[in-house]
């Protein structure tokens, strides 16, 4: 094992080929040296800060980072680091890497500040995975080793105090079922009635569950998820605004514009114009349902 508190150097850039699991430096994720634009993540990530201080904006929410800070990021989220003086090792993987393994990424806290024995253990796990990803990723045995190392890392992180979950109330179970269904279908329907039918319950049951967990109605939770996805695409891509609206189920650009302005407080064009501003741009006001379901 790598000695405690001495993190092995991550791979500097993305490796070529269909790699299931690898490690890179945080700076390798940025599209420019100053992190002026958000990056749309295409893999699952664990980020372990190793030097410097700053903020990681995850879905437009700044999270403080310093050595020992750990972030768990999901495919489809957007990331930007401000200021760009934070060093970190990134463990990334494709979801299929965990197929058949007894581990749930949802049990890992989205943010944690490690210390003491927890920090030593995680540094060791990440360092060894980094070394083995460099040496053995191209062999069947090496890929199996990396899958099990990733499983051990995620299990260890799920045991952190902030990652342990208490038994869910019935309303919470209904809310999480609703959020999972929203993730599958928000691009196709924004009618709460459709989700209630698929889940075999009433609209009133869904609304009661959402109010109990978030203080907001089922319709608000659903609309917030759509607005979050629109914000991600506006900030991290150059896709035309009208096309983004169509992707999210709006047949008319004006309808998409009114919806986005109502949810976020500025128009899609104004929101996009702020994406290279050095300070955080407009923030989606309410907490997105994916965060509530996954964190």
Secondary structure by P-SEA (a helix, b strand, c coil): ccccccccccccccccccccccccccccccccccccccccccccbbbbbcbbbbbbbcccbbbbbcccbbbbbcccbbbbbccccbbbbbbbbcccccccccccccccccccccccaaaaaaaaaaaaaaaaaacccccaaaaaaaaaaaaaaaaaaaaccccccccccaaaaaaaaaaaaaaacccccccaaaaaaaacccaaaaaaaaaacccccaaaaaaaaaaaaaaaaaccccccaaaaaaaaccccaaaaaaaaaaaccccaaaaaaaccccccccccccccaaaaacc
